[in-house]
Amino acid sequence: MALNFFDQFMTPIYMGIPLITLATLMPYFTFLQPTSQWITSRFSTLQSHLLSNMTYQLFAPLSPKSHPWALLIISLVIFLITINLLGLLPYTFTPTTQLSFNMAFALPAWLATIIIGLRTQPTHTFAHLLPESTPSLLIPILIIIETISLLIRPLALGVRLTANLTAGHLLIQLVSTAVFTMIHTIPLVAMLTGTLLLLLSILEIAVAMIQAYVFVLLLSLYLQENM
């Protein structure tokens, strides 16, 4: 039973082809392409409204120098939200439950912010490693601590997203297994547990969107720090 719970996180393979590629391409086919028509559908209008609000919320606190990154960051948050939500559907696979998949986005994006900081303002970037008015005896220790905290940022991004989604999927599967087990023996308890499962599913939808937003928000803050 314990092994079956974790089988959902294994990459499905069909005819020798990993289906993680298909799951990764799904966001591209989910969203509508922009058109030149004056009158569009309600879904397209809602999509444009949500994108505009999301862009404003992410980039309003940032300096204008960070705005050229808007397309990349908004594309990433849409990609993550769509994959997380599609992974909640039955008989689907969530690539963001794989740490390697999340690190493939976190590490290059974090490294790009560091490189930009070193190219544009190297003195300011290195100044983050040592707080102002630090006693001389604490300088080596603080430099080591700040360097370690800087290097673990991409790992923290990937682990946070992976852990939250994995925990939610496991909890949903545990509760749903309990419902199917008790449906014939203790129907009343099974109905109450089913209500809990419904609330948990709604919570997991919120977590899927919030974790994608937090992932991109932290990246934008790292970018602002090096701008």
Backbone as CSV, one residue per row, in Angstrom:
resi,resn,N_x,N_y,N_z,CA_x,CA_y,CA_z,C_x,C_y,C_z
1,MET,0.831,-1.206,0.000,0.000,0.000,0.000,0.862,1.251,0.000
2,ALA,1.926,1.245,0.823,2.793,2.426,0.885,3.463,2.675,-0.456
3,LEU,3.818,1.591,-1.148,4.452,1.752,-2.446,3.479,2.314,-3.474
4,ASN,2.204,1.889,-3.395,1.208,2.365,-4.343,0.952,3.859,-4.187
5,PHE,1.056,4.365,-2.974,0.847,5.788,-2.759,1.867,6.621,-3.526
6,PHE,3.075,6.132,-3.632,4.131,6.884,-4.284,4.255,6.557,-5.772
7,ASP,3.466,5.606,-6.246,3.503,5.293,-7.674,3.011,6.464,-8.526
8,GLN,2.163,7.325,-7.953,1.622,8.448,-8.724,2.694,9.470,-9.075
9,PHE,3.841,9.432,-8.370,4.907,10.391,-8.637,5.950,9.854,-9.611
10,MET,5.770,8.625,-10.078,6.674,8.060,-11.067,6.283,8.553,-12.458
11,THR,7.271,8.882,-13.265,6.996,9.385,-14.611,6.364,8.290,-15.460
12,PRO,5.124,8.477,-15.940,4.491,7.431,-16.758,5.164,7.324,-18.123
13,ILE,5.262,6.101,-18.600,5.896,5.824,-19.886,4.921,5.014,-20.739
14,TYR,4.694,5.467,-21.966,3.810,4.768,-22.890,4.571,4.463,-24.165
15,MET,4.701,3.166,-24.466,5.441,2.693,-25.640,6.879,3.232,-25.632
16,GLY,7.469,3.254,-24.444,8.854,3.692,-24.302,9.046,5.202,-24.338
17,ILE,7.948,5.975,-24.389,8.036,7.433,-24.471,7.597,8.023,-23.133
18,PRO,8.449,8.787,-22.444,8.030,9.425,-21.178,6.939,10.464,-21.447
19,LEU,5.826,10.335,-20.736,4.698,11.238,-20.947,4.888,12.580,-20.241
20,ILE,6.013,12.755,-19.553,6.270,14.048,-18.938,6.414,15.134,-20.009
21,THR,6.853,14.740,-21.204,6.953,15.703,-22.303,5.578,16.209,-22.706
22,LEU,4.603,15.298,-22.796,3.237,15.698,-23.133,2.639,16.575,-22.048
23,ALA,2.900,16.223,-20.777,2.383,17.025,-19.670,2.999,18.419,-19.665
24,THR,4.258,18.529,-20.086,4.927,19.825,-20.127,4.373,20.702,-21.240
25,LEU,3.917,20.099,-22.326,3.385,20.870,-23.452,1.919,21.253,-23.278
26,MET,1.240,20.703,-22.295,-0.179,20.960,-22.123,-0.517,22.432,-21.899
27,PRO,0.269,23.200,-21.111,-0.083,24.627,-20.941,-0.130,25.398,-22.257
28,TYR,0.676,24.997,-23.223,0.683,25.699,-24.512,-0.656,25.540,-25.229
29,PHE,-1.278,24.374,-25.089,-2.543,24.122,-25.770,-3.747,24.556,-24.938
30,THR,-3.529,24.869,-23.666,-4.644,25.217,-22.789,-5.081,26.659,-22.968
31,PHE,-4.123,27.579,-23.081,-4.453,28.992,-23.152,-4.725,29.415,-24.589
32,LEU,-5.647,30.347,-24.733,-6.005,30.860,-26.051,-4.922,31.786,-26.577
33,GLN,-4.718,31.755,-27.880,-3.754,32.640,-28.504,-4.386,34.023,-28.711
34,PRO,-3.616,35.103,-28.551,-4.179,36.446,-28.765,-4.584,36.635,-30.225
35,THR,-5.682,37.349,-30.414,-6.189,37.609,-31.756,-6.297,39.114,-31.980
36,SER,-6.469,39.497,-33.239,-6.616,40.903,-33.598,-8.079,41.344,-33.650
37,GLN,-8.998,40.470,-33.265,-10.411,40.802,-33.301,-10.771,41.752,-32.158
38,TRP,-11.715,42.642,-32.422,-12.163,43.573,-31.388,-13.055,42.884,-30.359
39,ILE,-13.870,41.975,-30.834,-14.791,41.261,-29.943,-14.245,39.847,-29.745
40,THR,-13.975,39.501,-28.514,-13.434,38.187,-28.193,-14.396,37.453,-27.260
41,SER,-14.050,36.217,-26.955,-14.896,35.425,-26.072,-14.714,35.868,-24.621
42,ARG,-15.623,35.434,-23.774,-15.539,35.788,-22.353,-14.310,35.156,-21.703
43,PHE,-14.002,33.941,-22.123,-12.823,33.281,-21.547,-11.551,34.032,-21.923
44,SER,-11.469,34.497,-23.157,-10.293,35.253,-23.582,-10.192,36.572,-22.837
45,THR,-11.331,37.236,-22.601,-11.328,38.489,-21.842,-10.904,38.248,-20.403
46,LEU,-11.425,37.183,-19.797,-11.036,36.842,-18.428,-9.556,36.507,-18.350
47,GLN,-9.070,35.791,-19.343,-7.648,35.439,-19.380,-6.780,36.689,-19.461
48,SER,-7.134,37.639,-20.302,-6.365,38.878,-20.426,-6.418,39.695,-19.136
49,HIS,-7.586,39.709,-18.502,-7.727,40.459,-17.247,-6.854,39.868,-16.149
50,LEU,-6.849,38.537,-16.039,-6.030,37.881,-15.013,-4.539,38.104,-15.271
51,LEU,-4.134,38.045,-16.535,-2.731,38.263,-16.863,-2.298,39.690,-16.542
52,SER,-3.172,40.646,-16.818,-2.838,42.041,-16.528,-2.697,42.269,-15.029
53,ASN,-3.626,41.713,-14.248,-3.545,41.871,-12.796,-2.328,41.178,-12.221
54,MET,-2.017,39.988,-12.738,-0.858,39.255,-12.244,0.434,40.001,-12.558
55,THR,0.521,40.562,-13.755,1.704,41.333,-14.129,1.873,42.550,-13.234
56,TYR,0.754,43.216,-12.952,0.818,44.405,-12.091,1.247,44.037,-10.672
57,GLN,0.692,42.948,-10.125,1.024,42.548,-8.760,2.484,42.155,-8.624
58,LEU,3.044,41.535,-9.656,4.430,41.080,-9.578,5.431,42.207,-9.795
59,PHE,5.124,43.131,-10.694,6.126,44.112,-11.107,5.890,45.518,-10.564
60,ALA,4.766,45.747,-9.884,4.549,47.073,-9.292,5.608,47.410,-8.235
61,PRO,6.028,46.456,-7.364,7.051,46.806,-6.370,8.472,46.868,-6.940
62,LEU,8.675,46.407,-8.178,10.023,46.302,-8.720,10.396,47.573,-9.480
63,SER,11.689,47.757,-9.630,12.179,48.917,-10.357,11.963,48.739,-11.859
64,PRO,11.943,49.831,-12.623,11.742,49.710,-14.085,12.806,48.871,-14.775
65,LYS,13.982,48.736,-14.185,15.024,47.921,-14.802,14.645,46.444,-14.865
66,SER,13.732,46.027,-13.994,13.309,44.624,-13.971,12.186,44.327,-14.959
67,HIS,11.560,45.353,-15.529,10.399,45.149,-16.383,10.691,44.372,-17.668
68,PRO,11.891,44.429,-18.249,12.139,43.562,-19.425,12.012,42.073,-19.142
69,TRP,12.044,41.693,-17.866,11.882,40.291,-17.500,10.416,39.891,-17.379
70,ALA,9.506,40.803,-17.657,8.082,40.534,-17.418,7.587,39.345,-18.227
71,LEU,7.950,39.281,-19.504,7.465,38.195,-20.361,7.921,36.842,-19.844
72,LEU,9.192,36.735,-19.455,9.712,35.463,-18.963,9.046,35.055,-17.650
73,ILE,8.910,35.994,-16.724,8.374,35.662,-15.403,6.884,35.348,-15.489
74,ILE,6.132,36.114,-16.257,4.698,35.837,-16.390,4.472,34.512,-17.108
75,SER,5.282,34.222,-18.117,5.169,32.926,-18.805,5.448,31.781,-17.855
76,LEU,6.423,31.970,-16.972,6.765,30.907,-16.019,5.648,30.677,-15.018
77,VAL,5.048,31.740,-14.502,3.980,31.554,-13.515,2.740,30.931,-14.160
78,ILE,2.432,31.301,-15.399,1.302,30.678,-16.097,1.582,29.199,-16.341
79,PHE,2.811,28.902,-16.737,3.204,27.519,-16.993,3.071,26.670,-15.725
80,LEU,3.560,27.184,-14.604,3.520,26.417,-13.356,2.093,26.250,-12.846
81,ILE,1.296,27.324,-12.902,-0.087,27.226,-12.434,-0.864,26.210,-13.259
82,THR,-0.688,26.247,-14.579,-1.430,25.332,-15.444,-1.029,23.888,-15.199
83,ILE,0.254,23.629,-15.066,0.714,22.258,-14.813,0.221,21.755,-13.458
84,ASN,0.271,22.630,-12.442,-0.184,22.224,-11.110,-1.676,21.906,-11.097
85,LEU,-2.478,22.721,-11.785,-3.917,22.484,-11.801,-4.282,21.263,-12.641
86,LEU,-3.622,21.083,-13.778,-3.900,19.905,-14.598,-3.499,18.625,-13.876
87,GLY,-2.498,18.711,-13.010,-2.071,17.535,-12.262,-3.073,17.083,-11.217
88,LEU,-4.064,17.919,-10.891,-5.096,17.530,-9.931,-6.215,16.719,-10.567
89,LEU,-6.260,16.674,-11.901,-7.286,15.891,-12.575,-6.985,14.402,-12.433
90,PRO,-8.002,13.553,-12.443,-7.771,12.101,-12.341,-6.977,11.572,-13.533
91,TYR,-6.146,10.586,-13.260,-5.354,9.896,-14.275,-4.420,10.856,-15.020
92,THR,-3.885,11.817,-14.303,-2.911,12.735,-14.880,-1.624,12.668,-14.083
93,PHE,-0.612,13.329,-14.602,0.699,13.325,-13.962,1.133,14.772,-13.746
94,THR,1.691,15.058,-12.569,2.136,16.404,-12.232,3.659,16.465,-12.293
95,PRO,4.244,17.066,-13.322,5.714,17.123,-13.409,6.356,17.901,-12.262
96,THR,5.622,18.856,-11.678,6.217,19.676,-10.613,6.338,18.933,-9.291
97,THR,5.920,17.676,-9.231,6.216,16.863,-8.049,7.607,16.240,-8.143
98,GLN,8.295,16.460,-9.265,9.655,15.967,-9.446,10.638,17.099,-9.118
99,LEU,11.542,16.845,-8.185,12.497,17.876,-7.785,13.407,18.269,-8.940
100,SER,13.802,17.313,-9.756,14.677,17.621,-10.892,13.987,18.562,-11.877
101,PHE,12.682,18.399,-12.068,11.936,19.261,-12.976,11.900,20.699,-12.451
102,ASN,11.646,20.855,-11.158,11.599,22.195,-10.576,12.969,22.854,-10.538
103,MET,13.997,22.060,-10.275,15.356,22.615,-10.243,15.796,23.073,-11.630
104,ALA,15.249,22.448,-12.676,15.588,22.861,-14.036,15.103,24.278,-14.332
105,PHE,14.109,24.753,-13.590,13.648,26.135,-13.728,14.290,27.047,-12.686
106,ALA,14.428,26.547,-11.469,14.923,27.393,-10.380,16.398,27.741,-10.556
107,LEU,17.219,26.767,-10.894,18.666,27.002,-10.956,19.067,27.972,-12.068
108,PRO,18.617,27.802,-13.319,19.005,28.774,-14.356,18.481,30.180,-14.086
109,ALA,17.237,30.278,-13.580,16.677,31.609,-13.314,17.442,32.308,-12.197
110,TRP,17.744,31.582,-11.122,18.537,32.168,-10.023,19.927,32.553,-10.506
111,LEU,20.544,31.686,-11.288,21.889,31.967,-11.784,21.886,33.189,-12.703
112,ALA,20.827,33.360,-13.473,20.731,34.527,-14.350,20.669,35.816,-13.544
113,THR,19.930,35.802,-12.424,19.872,37.007,-11.584,21.236,37.322,-10.976
114,ILE,21.986,36.301,-10.594,23.319,36.526,-10.021,24.269,37.085,-11.081
115,ILE,24.223,36.521,-12.276,25.101,36.993,-13.350,24.784,38.444,-13.710
116,ILE,23.500,38.770,-13.758,23.115,40.156,-14.054,23.644,41.097,-12.978
117,GLY,23.531,40.681,-11.719,24.049,41.518,-10.640,25.550,41.710,-10.711
118,LEU,26.272,40.650,-11.060,27.732,40.748,-11.162,28.147,41.609,-12.356
119,ARG,27.350,41.617,-13.408,27.698,42.422,-14.590,27.339,43.888,-14.419
120,THR,26.186,44.169,-13.845,25.711,45.553,-13.770,26.231,46.298,-12.544
121,GLN,26.243,45.640,-11.396,26.689,46.296,-10.158,27.398,45.274,-9.259
122,PRO,28.621,44.910,-9.596,29.330,43.883,-8.816,29.573,44.289,-7.369
123,THR,29.861,45.571,-7.120,30.114,46.013,-5.748,28.876,45.841,-4.882
124,HIS,27.728,46.217,-5.418,26.479,46.086,-4.668,26.138,44.618,-4.439
125,THR,26.431,43.770,-5.415,26.131,42.343,-5.270,26.968,41.709,-4.173
126,PHE,28.261,42.021,-4.164,29.122,41.470,-3.111,28.832,42.094,-1.757
127,ALA,28.259,43.302,-1.743,27.952,43.954,-0.466,26.862,43.213,0.291
128,HIS,26.032,42.427,-0.417,25.003,41.656,0.266,25.595,40.566,1.155
129,LEU,26.833,40.183,0.893,27.464,39.124,1.678,27.936,39.606,3.040
130,LEU,27.977,40.920,3.227,28.490,41.459,4.487,27.645,42.652,4.905
131,PRO,26.831,42.502,5.960,26.023,43.629,6.427,26.900,44.792,6.893
132,GLU,26.328,45.980,6.846,27.060,47.174,7.240,27.307,47.202,8.750
133,SER,28.445,47.775,9.146,28.838,47.926,10.565,28.993,46.577,11.250
134,THR,29.531,45.598,10.542,29.768,44.284,11.136,31.090,44.287,11.903
135,PRO,31.119,43.771,13.127,32.397,43.683,13.866,33.420,42.851,13.106
136,SER,34.675,43.222,13.262,35.750,42.569,12.494,35.830,41.081,12.769
137,LEU,35.581,40.665,14.003,35.682,39.249,14.333,34.591,38.409,13.655
138,LEU,33.454,39.030,13.343,32.342,38.288,12.753,32.336,38.307,11.228
139,ILE,33.258,39.078,10.642,33.250,39.211,9.179,33.419,37.869,8.471
140,PRO,34.414,37.029,8.809,34.543,35.740,8.090,33.331,34.838,8.264
141,ILE,32.775,34.814,9.492,31.634,33.935,9.760,30.410,34.390,8.971
142,LEU,30.151,35.704,8.970,28.984,36.217,8.262,29.100,36.037,6.756
143,ILE,30.311,36.183,6.224,30.497,35.975,4.786,30.176,34.527,4.418
144,ILE,30.609,33.583,5.240,30.328,32.164,4.976,28.828,31.892,5.066
145,ILE,28.188,32.448,6.108,26.746,32.223,6.291,25.950,32.820,5.131
146,GLU,26.282,34.051,4.740,25.544,34.699,3.646,25.797,33.995,2.315
147,THR,26.995,33.476,2.127,27.287,32.742,0.894,26.479,31.454,0.818
148,ILE,26.409,30.741,1.948,25.617,29.509,1.979,24.146,29.805,1.735
149,SER,23.632,30.862,2.387,22.218,31.219,2.185,21.947,31.631,0.741
150,LEU,22.928,32.223,0.090,22.768,32.596,-1.316,22.754,31.365,-2.214
151,LEU,23.606,30.400,-1.915,23.730,29.216,-2.775,22.553,28.252,-2.631
152,ILE,21.883,28.272,-1.488,20.779,27.329,-1.293,19.447,27.911,-1.768
153,ARG,19.451,29.119,-2.296,18.199,29.718,-2.772,17.520,28.893,-3.860
154,PRO,18.228,28.449,-4.909,17.530,27.634,-5.922,17.033,26.306,-5.368
155,LEU,17.798,25.715,-4.445,17.350,24.465,-3.833,16.087,24.693,-3.009
156,ALA,16.039,25.815,-2.302,14.844,26.129,-1.510,13.627,26.339,-2.410
157,LEU,13.835,26.986,-3.559,12.728,27.181,-4.497,12.180,25.841,-4.987
158,GLY,13.079,24.965,-5.416,12.647,23.677,-5.939,12.027,22.786,-4.887
159,VAL,12.643,22.730,-3.701,12.140,21.857,-2.640,10.795,22.349,-2.130
160,ARG,10.617,23.676,-2.008,9.338,24.208,-1.523,8.192,23.808,-2.448
161,LEU,8.384,23.972,-3.742,7.327,23.630,-4.695,7.069,22.131,-4.715
162,THR,8.145,21.348,-4.720,7.997,19.892,-4.753,7.325,19.360,-3.501
163,ALA,7.762,19.824,-2.331,7.237,19.305,-1.070,5.765,19.636,-0.878
164,ASN,5.362,20.856,-1.206,3.966,21.237,-1.006,3.024,20.469,-1.925
165,LEU,3.408,20.305,-3.178,2.546,19.563,-4.096,2.527,18.077,-3.778
166,THR,3.680,17.519,-3.417,3.741,16.098,-3.073,2.909,15.797,-1.834
167,ALA,3.008,16.658,-0.816,2.233,16.447,0.408,0.737,16.526,0.123
168,GLY,0.320,17.475,-0.694,-1.097,17.587,-1.021,-1.623,16.388,-1.782
169,HIS,-0.867,15.904,-2.749,-1.295,14.725,-3.520,-1.378,13.481,-2.633
170,LEU,-0.398,13.321,-1.751,-0.418,12.173,-0.848,-1.609,12.231,0.103
171,LEU,-1.884,13.424,0.631,-2.996,13.561,1.565,-4.329,13.275,0.891
172,ILE,-4.486,13.752,-0.343,-5.725,13.470,-1.079,-5.878,11.974,-1.334
173,GLN,-4.788,11.320,-1.687,-4.876,9.882,-1.957,-5.162,9.094,-0.679
174,LEU,-4.575,9.508,0.437,-4.837,8.820,1.703,-6.297,8.946,2.115
175,VAL,-6.834,10.164,2.016,-8.227,10.379,2.414,-9.178,9.654,1.461
176,SER,-8.903,9.718,0.155,-9.777,9.027,-0.800,-9.728,7.520,-0.609
177,THR,-8.583,6.978,-0.263,-8.486,5.540,0.022,-9.315,5.174,1.242
178,ALA,-9.280,6.054,2.259,-10.100,5.803,3.448,-11.592,5.839,3.120
179,VAL,-12.000,6.746,2.235,-13.415,6.834,1.846,-13.862,5.559,1.143
180,PHE,-13.077,5.072,0.188,-13.453,3.861,-0.545,-13.416,2.628,0.355
181,THR,-12.565,2.649,1.375,-12.490,1.502,2.282,-13.702,1.443,3.206
182,MET,-14.188,2.608,3.658,-15.274,2.635,4.642,-16.649,2.793,4.031
183,ILE,-16.753,2.953,2.700,-18.042,3.246,2.091,-19.054,2.117,2.309
184,HIS,-18.607,0.865,2.407,-19.512,-0.268,2.587,-19.652,-0.675,4.036
185,THR,-18.684,-0.338,4.863,-18.720,-0.753,6.264,-19.267,0.338,7.184
186,ILE,-18.796,1.566,7.018,-19.242,2.689,7.860,-19.652,3.826,6.936
187,PRO,-20.850,3.776,6.366,-21.240,4.786,5.365,-21.251,6.214,5.916
188,LEU,-21.706,6.406,7.170,-21.786,7.755,7.724,-20.405,8.386,7.839
189,VAL,-19.457,7.617,8.365,-18.083,8.126,8.491,-17.485,8.367,7.104
190,ALA,-17.832,7.506,6.145,-17.322,7.687,4.783,-17.855,8.978,4.166
191,MET,-19.129,9.314,4.436,-19.685,10.558,3.908,-18.999,11.770,4.527
192,LEU,-18.749,11.716,5.826,-18.050,12.819,6.485,-16.627,12.954,5.945
193,THR,-15.983,11.814,5.748,-14.626,11.844,5.191,-14.638,12.349,3.751
194,GLY,-15.700,12.017,2.998,-15.824,12.537,1.638,-15.971,14.047,1.608
195,THR,-16.693,14.586,2.594,-16.792,16.049,2.704,-15.424,16.658,2.971
196,LEU,-14.666,16.011,3.846,-13.302,16.466,4.113,-12.452,16.391,2.848
197,LEU,-12.661,15.339,2.052,-11.908,15.201,0.805,-12.245,16.325,-0.168
198,LEU,-13.511,16.720,-0.219,-13.909,17.824,-1.098,-13.248,19.133,-0.666
199,LEU,-13.261,19.405,0.626,-12.615,20.622,1.139,-11.110,20.582,0.905
200,LEU,-10.537,19.397,1.063,-9.105,19.247,0.847,-8.745,19.471,-0.627
201,SER,-9.610,19.036,-1.518,-9.364,19.245,-2.956,-9.409,20.734,-3.304
202,ILE,-10.366,21.456,-2.704,-10.436,22.899,-2.928,-9.176,23.579,-2.388
203,LEU,-8.735,23.138,-1.208,-7.507,23.690,-0.636,-6.309,23.400,-1.521
204,GLU,-6.277,22.217,-2.107,-5.147,21.853,-2.960,-5.128,22.678,-4.243
205,ILE,-6.302,23.055,-4.744,-6.356,23.954,-5.905,-5.724,25.298,-5.551
206,ALA,-6.070,25.796,-4.366,-5.478,27.063,-3.914,-3.976,26.933,-3.723
207,VAL,-3.531,25.815,-3.148,-2.095,25.595,-2.933,-1.355,25.519,-4.262
208,ALA,-1.956,24.874,-5.266,-1.316,24.752,-6.577,-1.063,26.125,-7.190
209,MET,-2.008,27.044,-7.032,-1.829,28.384,-7.592,-0.898,29.232,-6.731
210,ILE,-1.047,29.117,-5.415,-0.225,29.941,-4.519,1.242,29.563,-4.612
211,GLN,1.544,28.269,-4.681,2.943,27.849,-4.734,3.617,28.279,-6.032
212,ALA,2.886,28.249,-7.131,3.454,28.758,-8.389,3.719,30.253,-8.289
213,TYR,2.791,30.981,-7.662,2.958,32.425,-7.495,4.136,32.731,-6.576
214,VAL,4.277,31.974,-5.487,5.397,32.186,-4.556,6.725,31.900,-5.237
215,PHE,6.772,30.852,-6.042,7.991,30.497,-6.772,8.463,31.674,-7.628
216,VAL,7.534,32.254,-8.396,7.889,33.347,-9.290,8.111,34.646,-8.510
217,LEU,7.362,34.840,-7.434,7.540,36.051,-6.626,8.935,36.106,-6.017
218,LEU,9.418,34.983,-5.510,10.772,34.948,-4.945,11.824,35.191,-6.026
219,LEU,11.590,34.653,-7.218,12.520,34.920,-8.321,12.555,36.399,-8.673
220,SER,11.396,37.034,-8.677,11.356,38.470,-8.976,12.039,39.282,-7.886
221,LEU,11.940,38.851,-6.638,12.639,39.545,-5.554,14.150,39.365,-5.669
222,TYR,14.584,38.171,-6.064,16.016,37.950,-6.306,16.500,38.850,-7.448
223,LEU,15.661,38.994,-8.457,16.013,39.859,-9.583,16.118,41.312,-9.141
224,GLN,15.155,41.757,-8.337,15.192,43.140,-7.853,16.415,43.387,-6.981
225,GLU,16.811,42.394,-6.220,17.974,42.535,-5.352,19.247,42.753,-6.145
226,ASN,19.319,42.172,-7.338,20.537,42.307,-8.164,20.409,43.388,-9.229
227,MET,19.279,44.092,-9.253,19.106,45.180,-10.191,19.504,46.507,-9.569
